[in-house]
Amino acid sequence: MKVTGGKAIYGASLGILMLEARFPRIPGDMGHAGSWDFPVHYRIVRGASPDRVVRKGAEGLLPDFLDAARDLVRDGVDGIATNCGFLSLFQSELAAAAGVPVAASSLMQVAMVNRLLPPGRRAGILTISASTLTPAHLVAAGVPEETPIGSTEGGREFTRAILGDEPELDIDAARADNIEAALALRATHPDLGAIVLECTNMTPYAADIRAAAGLPVFSMVSFLTWFQSGLAPRRYPL
């Protein structure tokens, strides 16, 4: 048997571009390596703070993300993802620069989830910052117009701690913020058939949201698990 080289790193098909942050990343968060059932390769984009990306439109950061994506591909990954839904703004540029498949945002799932639902039902978005999630973010991710949007901005812990890049996180309070925001979204949109979590830090609470709201919940981890299955299909014994 012969094998062919050409890469620096093997066995990690998915490369993840990380914001530079210090807040705790608990299991389920895509920045926690234990969240994955397969190896991933991380690259931190220095200067890309949560506040700068989410509240300031990632202004001035595109060249840094493109360089980091190219580095990951040179290292040997076969696909690129980011760890913030607001980076949908960079989807086209990242795909062009990296030359491999790119999944920049969990928001890219919304249109697909809509196709899964029965007539009269639609997907809604739960975001960390509805006030700065612009039409440009949604268009870049292919989100249909008038998609319902809920947010944890009205809570006391989750949005504050993540976007403030706090060194401590009250997990119970963050969970409560996510559940309450999901229930408010469902209450104001009776036709809601599923929830897509924009924020990758919401995934640890996906099961709690599902139980409370009684709706399917799709996250960046669910998206990238599907993405990975295309980058490295499972081989079945014959």
Secondary structure as GFF3:
##gff-version 3
##sequence-region A 1 238
A	DSSP	beta_strand	14	19	.	.	.	ID=ss1
A	DSSP	three_ten_helix	33	35	.	.	.	ID=ss2
A	DSSP	beta_strand	40	45	.	.	.	ID=ss3
A	DSSP	alpha_helix	50	50	.	.	.	ID=ss4
A	DSSP	pi_helix	51	55	.	.	.	ID=ss5
A	DSSP	alpha_helix	62	75	.	.	.	ID=ss6
A	DSSP	beta_strand	79	82	.	.	.	ID=ss7
A	DSSP	three_ten_helix	85	90	.	.	.	ID=ss8
A	DSSP	alpha_helix	91	98	.	.	.	ID=ss9
A	DSSP	beta_strand	102	103	.	.	.	ID=ss10
A	DSSP	three_ten_helix	106	109	.	.	.	ID=ss11
A	DSSP	alpha_helix	110	116	.	.	.	ID=ss12
A	DSSP	beta_strand	122	127	.	.	.	ID=ss13
A	DSSP	three_ten_helix	130	132	.	.	.	ID=ss14
A	DSSP	alpha_helix	135	140	.	.	.	ID=ss15
A	DSSP	beta_strand	149	151	.	.	.	ID=ss16
A	DSSP	alpha_helix	158	163	.	.	.	ID=ss17
A	DSSP	alpha_helix	171	188	.	.	.	ID=ss18
A	DSSP	beta_strand	192	197	.	.	.	ID=ss19
A	DSSP	three_ten_helix	200	205	.	.	.	ID=ss20
A	DSSP	alpha_helix	206	213	.	.	.	ID=ss21
A	DSSP	beta_strand	217	218	.	.	.	ID=ss22
A	DSSP	alpha_helix	220	231	.	.	.	ID=ss23
###
